[in-house]
Amino acid sequence: MGGIAEVTVIDRDDGARLPLHYFRGEYWVPGRPGAKYAIEIRNRMGERLLAVTSVDGVNVISGDTASWNQSGYVLDAGERFSITGWRKSSSEVAAFTFTASPNSYAARTGRSGNIGVIGVALFREKQRQIAYVAPEVSQAPVPPPYEPGAPQAPGTSALSRDRAASSGRSSSEHSTAEAVTRPKLGTGHGSRESSFVVNVEFERLQARPNEVIRIRYDSLDNLVAMGIIEPHSIILSADPFPGSAEPGYVPDP
């Protein structure tokens, strides 16, 4: 889903894209307890984009309570990148894992109010203006250069260009779904994985995001209990070639 960028949640254990379910104005995906997952972002623009990304209300790079003016990932034009965990250093992340909410990173750091939501705030880049100098043969005075933009802010970038900059402020919203009795699903602080970063510069076109993408998640059982997914729509097993059978001949009429 998304306009200037597409955001998808991937189950890393089986490589499947988690299906989106629309319910009362929000998009939900069913997470599988214990599974590692990734947030895949694909830049649909012909220019760089900054994606400030949060999980359970926590910035995935800095670990701070999420806000628009924090570090994010910069994607080149048309680039696709998977965010696989909480950044621990310039060379490692701790894998995202679906876990019971009390075991989530947000709950363990005293921030359980926004568990179960993934957010991506997207910013377009401010383009540098090129100063114009009149040709020497011209008798007209040389016009002054255009006013340059503000200095670019340093950022951070990972293997597929995890990069950073700054902007505004985000707010949480109350769930539109009814409460469920089973523990909610949250995102744990999983095993360490290699993921290298470099510093880059990125100047935002504006202070507020050009687009904010929000995806809610919980266990399949909880989504069924809340009425987000109909039980009869769940296919536990499927045959990829249902029309195939043993070769035979024309049956009797």
Secondary structure, 3 states (H helix, E strand, C coil): CCCCEEEEEEECCCCCECCCEEECCEEEEEECCCCEEEEEEEECCCCCEEEEEEECCEECCCCCECCCCCCCEEECCCCEEEECEEECCCCEEEEEEEEEHHHCHHHHCCCHHHCCEEEEEEEEECCCCCCCCCCCCCCCCCCCCCCCCCCCEECCECCCCCCCCCCCCCCCCCCCCCCCCCCCEEEEEEEEEECCCECCEECECCCCCCEEEEEEEEEHHHHHHCCCCCHHHCCCCCCCCCCCCCCCCCCCC
